[in-house]
Structure formats: C-alpha cells, structure tokens
C-alpha cells in the first residue's frame, strides 16, 4: 500500500487560532475599558435590574474566561521552562 505524503498548504491551524485569540483579547480589553468608563458591572447590574441568576451568570462567564486564560498562561510558562531561549551568537 503506498504511503500518502501530504504537504500542508496554508497557515498552521495553531497560528490562525493564536491570531484569533490576540484579536479577541484586544476586543475584550477594549470592552472592559468601555465598561469601566461607563460605571462598571455594578452600575450595569443596578440599571439593568439583574436578577441573582443574571449576576451568577455574569460572574460565571468572567470566571470561565479567567480560567481559560490562566490555563493557557500555565501551558506557555511550562513550555518556556522546558525550552529556554537559545543564546544568540554575534
């Protein structure tokens, strides 16, 4: 049986995913700044008359985002410890 040799075309999926993460992180930071300038989540909750369930959902979504970021940071830091930077010569 012949072995199929596939040559990848286009960018690596991890590179594309990383670009999306960077773009969406920028959007998140901008949205958080905008929220802060508008009075923050406390004001949004008061004006919107959030129910306790809505407050729980908001807290849950922020915690989930933080957990995802913390996990990815830990993976990246682990890689950095196992593969230190090479010294450049010259």
Backbone bond lengths (Angstrom), bond angles and torsions (degrees), N, CA, C in turn:
res aa  C-N    CA-C-N  psi(-1)  N-CA   C-N-CA  omega(-1)  CA-C   N-CA-C  phi
1 X - - - 1.440 - - 1.532 108.12 -
2 X 1.325 118.18 127.17 1.464 120.65 -178.81 1.530 111.05 -71.08
3 X 1.314 114.61 148.17 1.466 121.10 178.48 1.522 108.21 -90.64
4 X 1.306 114.70 128.03 1.458 119.99 179.16 1.524 109.62 -82.07
5 X 1.298 116.37 124.49 1.455 121.26 176.77 1.529 108.02 -104.58
6 X 1.306 114.38 106.29 1.465 118.59 178.97 1.512 108.89 -99.31
7 X 1.291 115.17 126.66 1.451 120.52 176.31 1.523 106.62 -97.89
8 X 1.332 116.39 122.23 1.453 118.17 -178.58 1.521 112.25 -62.00
9 X 1.308 115.93 138.68 1.451 120.62 176.03 1.511 108.37 -116.90
10 X 1.292 115.96 145.45 1.450 120.05 179.60 1.514 112.08 81.41
11 X 1.323 115.53 179.02 1.464 119.50 -177.95 1.521 111.82 -70.76
12 X 1.307 115.47 154.44 1.455 121.21 176.38 1.527 108.83 -64.90
13 X 1.331 118.34 139.20 1.475 120.41 -179.70 1.530 113.27 -57.63
14 X 1.321 117.33 -32.76 1.466 118.75 -179.92 1.530 110.72 -67.82
15 X 1.322 117.35 -34.36 1.466 121.01 177.69 1.518 110.53 -67.15
16 X 1.326 116.54 -42.27 1.459 120.56 177.99 1.518 110.73 -64.35
17 X 1.324 116.67 -42.30 1.465 120.79 179.73 1.527 110.36 -64.08
18 X 1.328 117.05 -40.68 1.462 120.63 179.89 1.530 110.35 -63.84
19 X 1.323 117.47 -39.38 1.464 120.96 177.20 1.525 110.74 -60.83
20 X 1.329 116.21 -40.95 1.475 120.38 177.59 1.526 110.45 -64.02
21 X 1.326 116.78 -42.84 1.468 120.58 179.66 1.523 109.86 -60.01
22 X 1.320 117.21 -46.28 1.459 120.56 -179.58 1.527 111.31 -61.57
23 X 1.314 116.90 -44.01 1.461 120.89 -179.88 1.516 112.34 -64.55
24 X 1.314 115.64 -43.85 1.463 119.15 -179.04 1.521 111.88 -73.28
25 X 1.319 117.78 -30.50 1.463 120.38 175.27 1.526 109.49 -64.44
26 X 1.317 116.28 -41.52 1.464 119.97 176.98 1.522 110.31 -61.20
27 X 1.324 116.87 -43.63 1.468 120.50 177.88 1.525 111.05 -62.30
28 X 1.326 117.04 -40.36 1.462 120.87 179.44 1.524 110.57 -63.41
29 X 1.330 117.33 -46.13 1.467 120.43 -179.80 1.527 110.85 -62.79
30 X 1.321 116.69 -40.77 1.466 120.13 178.62 1.527 110.54 -65.00
31 X 1.330 117.11 -41.79 1.465 120.85 179.03 1.527 111.29 -65.82
32 X 1.340 117.11 -38.93 1.464 119.85 177.59 1.529 111.26 -65.71
33 X 1.331 117.06 -38.99 1.469 120.27 175.86 1.523 110.73 -62.63
34 X 1.325 115.73 -43.96 1.469 121.07 179.10 1.536 110.33 -62.58
35 X 1.318 116.71 -42.52 1.463 121.47 177.99 1.521 110.40 -62.34
36 X 1.322 116.43 -43.22 1.461 121.10 179.51 1.525 110.90 -61.84
37 X 1.328 116.71 -44.27 1.458 121.33 179.39 1.529 111.77 -64.68
38 X 1.337 116.94 -28.01 1.467 121.34 -179.30 1.525 112.64 -87.96
39 X 1.312 117.84 0.75 1.456 120.35 177.06 1.513 114.80 116.24
40 X 1.308 118.18 -5.14 1.462 121.54 175.33 1.520 114.30 83.58
41 X 1.311 114.66 -179.59 1.463 120.02 -177.88 1.516 112.31 -68.74
42 X 1.312 117.10 -29.72 1.467 119.15 178.80 1.522 110.45 -61.33
43 X 1.327 116.58 -43.99 1.461 119.88 178.80 1.529 110.45 -67.96
44 X 1.332 116.44 -42.27 1.469 119.82 178.76 1.523 110.66 -59.82
45 X 1.318 116.33 -40.35 1.468 120.72 179.56 1.521 110.92 -66.29
46 X 1.335 116.52 -41.47 1.463 119.95 -179.15 1.522 111.45 -68.83
47 X 1.331 116.99 -47.25 1.462 121.51 -178.42 1.528 110.64 -66.44
48 X 1.315 115.65 -39.85 1.459 120.46 -178.75 1.519 113.58 -82.83
49 X 1.336 115.71 -4.09 1.469 121.23 -178.26 1.527 111.56 49.96
50 X 1.347 113.76 53.88 1.458 119.59 -179.38 1.520 109.88 -61.91
51 X 1.304 114.97 139.36 1.463 120.96 173.63 1.527 108.18 -77.54
52 X 1.330 117.65 165.00 1.473 118.75 175.37 1.527 111.88 -56.93
53 X 1.344 116.84 -33.78 1.470 120.04 178.72 1.526 110.90 -67.73
54 X 1.331 116.77 -39.26 1.465 120.13 178.43 1.524 110.14 -65.66
55 X 1.328 116.01 -39.40 1.469 120.42 177.70 1.530 109.83 -62.81
56 X 1.329 116.81 -42.90 1.467 121.12 178.21 1.525 111.49 -62.06
57 X 1.341 116.80 -40.41 1.469 120.11 178.79 1.529 110.68 -65.27
58 X 1.328 116.92 -41.01 1.461 120.45 179.58 1.528 110.31 -63.44
59 X 1.313 116.12 -46.14 1.468 120.32 178.55 1.526 109.74 -62.41
60 X 1.324 116.88 -42.82 1.467 120.96 179.92 1.514 112.76 -61.73
61 X 1.332 117.11 -40.80 1.465 118.32 -178.99 1.523 111.02 -69.71
62 X 1.335 117.25 -36.95 1.473 119.52 176.86 1.523 111.26 -67.32
63 X 1.338 116.45 -40.25 1.466 119.42 178.34 1.524 111.48 -65.48
64 X 1.334 116.85 -39.60 1.466 120.26 178.94 1.528 110.71 -63.85
65 X 1.333 116.37 -40.86 1.470 119.65 177.68 1.522 110.10 -62.97
66 X 1.328 116.39 -43.39 1.467 119.90 179.85 1.525 111.00 -64.32
67 X 1.333 117.43 -41.03 1.473 120.33 178.69 1.518 111.08 -62.05
68 X 1.329 116.60 -41.80 1.464 120.28 178.25 1.511 111.83 -62.98
69 X 1.324 116.31 -43.60 1.465 120.20 178.32 1.521 111.18 -65.48
70 X 1.334 116.65 -44.56 1.467 119.94 179.50 1.522 111.54 -60.34
71 X 1.324 117.08 -40.97 1.470 120.81 -179.83 1.525 110.99 -65.13
72 X 1.324 116.81 -42.35 1.465 119.51 -179.35 1.525 110.93 -69.35
73 X 1.321 117.30 -37.94 1.467 120.75 176.46 1.528 109.97 -62.40
74 X 1.326 117.07 -42.54 1.468 120.84 179.82 1.529 110.87 -62.59
75 X 1.350 117.22 -41.12 1.468 119.73 178.54 1.529 110.82 -63.73
76 X 1.327 116.07 -41.46 1.463 119.82 -178.66 1.523 110.88 -68.92
77 X 1.328 117.18 -41.38 1.466 120.07 177.89 1.524 111.34 -65.10
78 X 1.315 117.04 -36.86 1.459 120.98 177.90 1.528 110.10 -63.27
79 X 1.306 116.20 -43.11 1.467 119.91 178.75 1.522 110.19 -63.61
80 X 1.324 116.76 -40.31 1.465 119.71 -179.50 1.529 110.85 -63.55
81 X 1.340 117.24 -37.83 1.464 119.86 178.53 1.528 111.67 -67.42
82 X 1.331 116.83 -36.83 1.465 120.33 -177.72 1.522 113.27 -82.23
83 X 1.319 116.75 -23.14 1.457 121.33 -179.26 1.520 108.97 -129.97
84 X 1.344 116.89 76.89 1.467 119.15 -178.41 1.520 111.19 -63.53
85 X 1.313 114.35 159.93 1.461 119.85 179.58 1.512 111.51 -60.92
86 X 1.297 113.57 142.57 1.459 118.08 174.92 1.520 108.70 -81.39
87 X 1.304 114.65 143.94 1.463 118.45 177.34 1.515 109.19 -79.17
88 X 1.289 114.35 134.71 1.463 119.28 177.11 1.513 109.28 -84.71
89 X 1.305 114.91 138.27 1.460 119.98 178.98 1.518 107.37 -104.23
90 X 1.320 114.39 130.22 1.453 119.17 175.74 1.434 111.51 103.62
